[in-house]
Amino acid sequence: MALACGHDAPAYGLPVCEHIRTATDEVGFSIHYTGHGLEHQRICALCREEAQHGQPVTTGRICEDCSDTSYGSVVDSVGRPEAIDASRPVPGAGPLVPFPADTGTVLDLAPTERGLLLLAADGRILLWDAEAGSCTHLATTGVSVPADAEPWNGHDKALRLHASRNGRFAAVAVDFGRTGEVIDLTTGAVTAVLENDGYHSETVPYSLLFTEHAGRDVLLHRTRWNRIAGTDPATGEPVLLMPESEKEAAWAHSFHGALHLSPGGTRLASDTWLWHPLGQPVTWDLTRWFADGESAWHGEQPAVEFRRLPPCEYHWNRPMV
């Protein structure tokens, strides 16, 4: 197939619109998803307007040399990949059970061995007995979303509920914010006040996760944009620390996001981003961190086995398993 640039060479990169192909300077471009499978192309601002109004956009393939000279910076995306309906019955789906009327609006829920915990809009933390259709009021959180909170990139600051597996502790934090607290649900008392440094915290959910070690609960949470710490939720005392220095270390440049625990509880993943920005999931050895403490992060090859997974430009805050 003849190339749009007219050169007798292999096609390279994404198809481009005529304005990008003939431009003499770098052109900011949009990624245009055509709706046919995963087909996408590079288009200029003028063609983007046409695509947004449903008009067809003509693009063509070019060679590597022409792609290098026409390349600019990505601005945004327009359109969507093709959506395929593959719906089918879900085996074993249970019945729908309404919340009790006195719960009011439920903001979030968290599973525990004791049952589901609910976070009501008025701050109550409730243990829900679905069979009995009742809720037990265990505690009330004082954490709230700031009245002047502004959404970032479509993400509103919102309260998020986390719980230890045994149901003794709960944590409430402001996703895309900087504050939170830990509550002992056996007494209703706040055992730890949480706060990160707020540096670009609007870009990620609050990094927070309960795990267990040596028979006790441990809360992992972000203290600074690039630091995760472990805290004893019963006392608020530190259990695990990352070094404050080592600026050149591989792990020192990650803006931590949502945390995810491996099924066996041996590894931790963080949905981080890096400048420029680049979505960059990372994972490390939680077992070695518990065993060696802060020293597990030192050296050119840290014992924690900090690994970067494949990156994706301008994309993080994604589901992860």
Secondary structure, DSSP 8 states (H G I E B T S, - for coil): ---TT--SS--EEEEEEHHHHH-SS---EEEEE-SSTT-EEEE-HHHHHHHHTT----EEEE-HHHHHHH---EEEEEE-----------TT--------GGG-SEEEEEEETTEEEEEETTSEEEEEETTTTEEEEEEE------TT---BTTB--EEEEEE-TTSSEEEEEEETSSEEEEEETTTTEEEEEEE---TTGGGS---EEEEEETTEEEEEEEEETTEEEEE-TTT--EEE---S--TTSGGGG-B---EEE-TTSSEEEEEEEETTTEEEEEEEEHHHHHHHGGGGG-SSS-TT--EE---EET--S----
